[in-house]
Amino acid sequence: MGMRFQVTPQDVKRSKTVRPGWYLATVTKVALEDSKDGQSKNIVIDLLGNEGDADGVPFKTWVSEKAPGLAVPIIKAFGGKVTEEEGSDFDFETIRGKSVRIEVVTDKYQGRPTNKINDWAPTALSGDSGAAPSSIPVEGLG
């Protein structure tokens, strides 16, 4: 009897470490989840790379209510207003399906290389509406 093990193309992409750099990506899901310790909430953002070495590669990042200042680059990248005088009141649900530029760096998790989003920027492509290509499924806050 054989010992078959199936690895899907999505599994291969999920485990791929991309070359560090800036890539266009689309937000596929935005969810509100409990933190690991259950003492706070995190906004979880799933993205899918759209170009180059990151094409088809999924990315994930978390924004904790315990460190809201870390959300500033994300808010600005999606056109949100943030000032030192007023702060920001940003609805993360509005980014679902939109495109953004992400800077990906190589990090380590449990000794293995992983992709980490280090910075965010607007798409800055003239005529880019920021809408997701129709082939990318998007999900909302759960």
Residue frames relative to the residue before (quaternion, step in Angstrom):
aa qw qx qy qz dx dy dz
M 1.0000 0.0000 0.0000 0.0000 0.00 0.00 0.00
G 0.3894 -0.7390 0.5087 0.2086 3.57 -0.90 0.98
M 0.3115 -0.7126 0.5943 0.2048 3.51 -1.28 0.38
R 0.0480 -0.8294 0.5561 -0.0239 3.54 0.14 1.33
F 0.0383 -0.7663 0.6413 -0.0021 3.51 -1.16 0.71
Q 0.1947 -0.8093 0.5459 0.0950 3.56 -0.58 1.09
V 0.0821 -0.7487 0.6573 0.0257 3.53 -1.01 0.95
T 0.2956 -0.7780 0.5321 0.1556 3.57 -0.60 1.18
P 0.6481 -0.4897 0.3875 0.4358 3.60 -1.22 0.26
Q 0.6220 0.5380 -0.3405 0.4559 3.61 1.07 -0.70
D 0.6202 0.5345 -0.3381 0.4640 3.61 1.06 -0.72
V 0.6446 0.5190 -0.3130 0.4660 3.56 0.99 -0.85
K 0.6715 0.4903 -0.2980 0.4689 3.59 0.89 -0.93
R 0.6451 0.5427 -0.3196 0.4326 3.60 0.98 -0.88
S 0.7397 0.4033 -0.2305 0.4869 3.60 1.06 -0.68
K 0.4949 0.6737 -0.4198 0.3535 3.61 1.28 -0.03
T 0.2299 -0.7286 0.6282 0.1468 3.56 -1.01 0.87
V 0.2582 -0.7970 0.5303 0.1298 3.58 -0.53 1.18
R 0.6013 -0.5302 0.4452 0.3988 3.54 -1.27 0.39
P 0.5280 -0.6257 0.4579 0.3466 3.61 -0.91 0.78
G 0.4186 0.6856 -0.5210 0.2888 3.54 -1.04 0.83
W 0.5895 -0.5567 0.4532 0.3703 3.53 -1.38 -0.09
Y 0.0028 -0.8021 0.5950 -0.0513 3.55 -0.93 0.99
L 0.4545 -0.6252 0.5581 0.3018 3.54 -1.25 0.57
A 0.0446 0.7899 -0.6084 0.0627 3.59 -0.95 0.92
T 0.2889 -0.7432 0.5808 0.1639 3.55 -1.26 0.50
V 0.4338 -0.6747 0.5348 0.2657 3.55 -1.00 0.88
T 0.1595 -0.8176 0.5503 0.0564 3.58 -0.64 1.14
K 0.8049 0.0271 0.0067 0.5928 3.58 1.17 -0.51
V 0.0556 -0.7453 0.6633 0.0371 3.54 -1.18 0.73
A 0.0590 0.8157 -0.5691 0.0850 3.58 -0.67 1.08
L 0.3177 -0.6993 0.6054 0.2085 3.54 -1.27 0.53
E 0.0364 0.8181 -0.5672 0.0877 3.58 -0.61 1.16
D 0.5499 -0.5717 0.4878 0.3645 3.55 -1.28 0.40
S 0.5013 -0.6139 0.5101 0.3340 3.56 -1.16 0.60
K 0.7073 -0.4558 0.3195 0.4357 3.59 -1.26 0.26
D 0.7363 0.4022 -0.2384 0.4891 3.60 0.96 -0.83
G 0.4682 -0.7163 0.4122 0.3127 3.58 1.30 -0.04
Q 0.5595 0.6434 -0.3649 0.3739 3.60 1.28 0.09
S 0.7851 0.1447 -0.0873 0.5959 3.59 1.27 -0.16
K 0.4571 -0.6583 0.5281 0.2807 3.53 -1.38 0.04
N 0.1695 -0.7525 0.6283 0.1016 3.52 -1.25 0.59
I 0.2841 -0.6699 0.6458 0.2311 3.52 -1.19 0.60
V 0.1582 -0.7887 0.5918 0.0526 3.55 -0.74 1.12
I 0.1092 -0.8009 0.5886 0.0136 3.55 -0.75 1.12
D 0.1296 -0.7672 0.6264 0.0477 3.56 -0.79 1.12
L 0.0479 -0.7909 0.6101 -0.0032 3.54 -0.99 0.90
L 0.2205 -0.7395 0.6166 0.1558 3.53 -1.32 0.34
G 0.4406 -0.7053 0.4954 0.2512 3.57 -0.78 1.08
N 0.2376 -0.8136 0.5237 0.0861 3.57 -1.00 0.88
E 0.8101 0.2186 -0.1054 0.5337 3.61 1.16 -0.08
G 0.8526 0.2141 -0.1424 0.4550 3.49 -1.38 0.35
D 0.8399 -0.1460 0.1411 0.5033 3.54 -1.08 -0.81
A 0.6934 0.4738 -0.2666 0.4730 3.60 1.20 -0.51
D 0.3916 0.7445 -0.4752 0.2579 3.61 1.23 -0.05
G 0.8416 0.1283 -0.1320 0.5077 3.57 -0.68 1.15
V 0.5542 0.6068 -0.3922 0.4134 3.60 1.27 -0.05
P 0.3329 -0.7469 0.5359 0.2102 3.61 -0.82 0.95
F 0.1108 -0.7624 0.6354 0.0527 3.55 -1.19 0.72
K 0.0909 -0.7866 0.6095 0.0389 3.57 -1.18 0.57
T 0.0325 0.7782 -0.6270 0.0164 3.54 -1.12 0.74
W 0.2860 -0.7541 0.5752 0.1368 3.54 -1.25 0.53
V 0.1260 -0.7429 0.6516 0.0875 3.56 -1.16 0.72
S 0.2103 -0.8096 0.5412 0.0859 3.56 -0.54 1.20
E 0.4936 -0.6430 0.4926 0.3166 3.55 -1.06 0.75
K 0.5983 0.5658 -0.3572 0.4408 3.60 1.25 -0.29
A 0.7753 0.1912 -0.1177 0.5904 3.61 1.24 -0.36
P 0.0104 -0.8656 0.5007 0.0068 3.61 0.69 1.05
G 0.5647 0.6161 -0.3858 0.3907 3.60 1.14 -0.50
L 0.5992 0.5731 -0.3630 0.4251 3.59 1.16 -0.51
A 0.6039 0.5672 -0.3514 0.4360 3.60 1.26 -0.27
V 0.4561 0.7258 -0.4377 0.2713 3.62 1.19 -0.37
P 0.6855 0.4645 -0.3279 0.4548 3.69 0.74 -0.82
I 0.6264 0.5281 -0.3397 0.4620 3.60 1.07 -0.68
I 0.6525 0.5193 -0.3088 0.4573 3.57 0.88 -0.97
K 0.6811 0.4851 -0.2892 0.4660 3.59 0.88 -0.93
A 0.6397 0.5448 -0.3304 0.4299 3.61 0.97 -0.81
F 0.7300 0.3873 -0.2259 0.5158 3.57 1.14 -0.63
G 0.6463 -0.5816 0.2998 0.3927 3.58 1.22 0.48
G 0.4397 0.6914 -0.4649 0.3354 3.58 1.23 0.24
K 0.4246 -0.6938 0.5246 0.2514 3.54 -1.19 0.59
V 0.0341 0.7658 -0.6399 0.0532 3.55 -0.96 0.98
T 0.0416 0.7880 -0.6130 0.0384 3.57 -0.82 1.00
E 0.5787 -0.5766 0.4444 0.3675 3.55 -1.22 0.46
E 0.6630 0.5195 -0.3055 0.4440 3.58 1.11 -0.61
E 0.8193 0.2473 -0.0929 0.5089 3.59 0.94 -0.91
G 0.3867 -0.6977 0.5098 0.3222 3.60 1.17 -0.37
S 0.4365 -0.6693 0.5140 0.3120 3.58 -0.95 -0.89
D 0.1222 -0.7265 0.6681 0.1049 3.52 -1.27 0.50
F 0.0731 0.8450 -0.5121 0.1353 3.55 0.09 1.36
D 0.2769 -0.7504 0.5809 0.1509 3.56 -0.93 0.93
F 0.3161 -0.7888 0.5003 0.1664 3.58 -0.31 1.26
E 0.5174 0.6352 -0.4183 0.3922 3.60 1.18 -0.37
T 0.6330 0.5727 -0.3293 0.4036 3.61 1.10 -0.67
I 0.6507 0.5363 -0.3343 0.4210 3.65 1.13 -0.35
R 0.4657 0.6818 -0.4489 0.3417 3.58 1.25 -0.27
G 0.8159 0.2236 -0.1972 0.4955 3.55 -0.84 1.05
K 0.6166 0.5550 -0.3453 0.4388 3.60 1.24 -0.10
S 0.4212 -0.6972 0.5320 0.2312 3.51 -1.29 0.53
V 0.0213 -0.7757 0.6292 -0.0437 3.52 -1.23 0.66
R 0.3927 -0.6598 0.5656 0.3010 3.57 -1.26 0.27
I 0.0817 -0.7855 0.6128 0.0281 3.54 -0.97 0.95
E 0.2999 -0.7083 0.6050 0.2057 3.52 -1.12 0.74
V 0.1482 -0.8000 0.5799 0.0419 3.54 -0.62 1.20
V 0.0559 -0.7648 0.6417 0.0137 3.55 -1.00 0.94
T 0.4766 -0.6400 0.5132 0.3159 3.54 -1.27 0.35
D 0.0698 -0.7752 0.6279 -0.0046 3.53 -0.86 1.09
K 0.3469 -0.7038 0.5589 0.2682 3.58 -1.27 -0.13
Y 0.0111 -0.7587 0.6513 0.0038 3.54 -1.10 0.81
Q 0.8312 -0.0908 -0.0130 0.5484 3.54 -0.61 1.21
G 0.7444 -0.4429 0.2040 0.4561 3.53 0.98 0.99
R 0.6666 0.4778 -0.3091 0.4814 3.61 1.24 -0.10
P 0.5038 -0.6390 0.4743 0.3360 3.59 -1.06 0.67
T 0.0225 -0.7876 0.6156 -0.0146 3.57 -1.06 0.84
N 0.4946 -0.6160 0.5176 0.3287 3.53 -1.32 0.28
K 0.0271 -0.7851 0.6188 -0.0008 3.56 -0.94 0.90
I 0.3601 -0.6980 0.5707 0.2398 3.56 -0.99 0.85
N 0.2008 -0.8221 0.5297 0.0576 3.54 -0.55 1.25
D 0.8008 -0.0238 0.0535 0.5960 3.59 1.10 -0.68
W 0.2870 -0.7493 0.5844 0.1214 3.53 -1.34 0.45
A 0.0425 0.7860 -0.6164 0.0235 3.59 -1.15 0.63
P 0.5954 -0.5465 0.4319 0.4003 3.58 -1.20 0.44
T 0.6356 -0.5383 0.3801 0.4022 3.57 -1.19 0.44
A 0.1265 -0.8567 0.4898 0.1005 3.60 1.15 -0.70
L 0.4869 0.6149 -0.4701 0.4048 3.57 1.12 0.59
S 0.4525 -0.6976 0.4710 0.2946 3.58 -0.65 1.04
G 0.8108 0.2316 -0.2008 0.4987 3.52 -0.92 0.96
D 0.5142 0.6321 -0.4314 0.3872 3.63 1.23 -0.02
S 0.3029 -0.7799 0.5230 0.1627 3.56 -0.59 1.13
G 0.4587 -0.6799 0.4525 0.3501 3.57 1.23 -0.35
A 0.5071 0.6474 -0.4326 0.3695 3.60 1.23 0.01
A 0.5330 -0.6359 0.4599 0.3164 3.54 -1.12 0.70
P 0.5314 -0.5698 0.4989 0.3796 3.57 -1.14 0.56
S 0.5883 -0.6285 0.3755 0.3434 3.59 -0.97 0.80
S 0.6327 0.5569 -0.3389 0.4181 3.62 1.16 -0.40
I 0.6476 0.5023 -0.3246 0.4721 3.62 1.24 -0.17
P 0.3124 -0.7585 0.5362 0.1987 3.60 -0.58 1.11
V 0.1305 -0.7889 0.5965 0.0699 3.56 -1.07 0.75
E 0.1544 -0.7781 0.6057 0.0628 3.53 -1.15 0.75
G 0.3999 -0.7415 0.4959 0.2106 3.57 -1.16 0.54
L 0.7305 -0.3686 0.3194 0.4781 3.52 -1.36 -0.16
G 0.2550 -0.8127 0.5119 0.1117 3.54 -0.92 0.94
